[in-house]
């Protein structure tokens, strides 16, 4: 077992500040995060209006969180790639494309989840 420093509330609070700084960096630097933010807000508002069930909220929140995690990891990955290889390199470009593809896959899954949750409710409105 390794020696770990003792638990300190101040240290934990500092780590939350670092994490908040990371979230802020993603939102401020990534145009796609602005789209995710608008979509997240719209979906939460729509869910409140149509009265989603607890299970439906779990599915919707899970989809929203998955997209934000994918976008955040993609942003971090791109930053590390830029440090590791400031000049354009075909393997770095490929890695960045794959990471961006993971965000796209997650976003498509979230849209499908949203459609499955919201479509039956919207059909009943007509």
Buried (B, 14 or more C-beta within 10 A) or exposed (E): EEEEEEEEEEEEEEEEEEEEEEEEBBBEEBEBBEEBBEBBEEBBEBBEEBEBEEEBBEBBBEBBEBBBEBBBBBBBBBEEBEEEEEEEEEEBEEBBEEBBEBBEEBBEBBBEBBEEBBEEBEEEEE
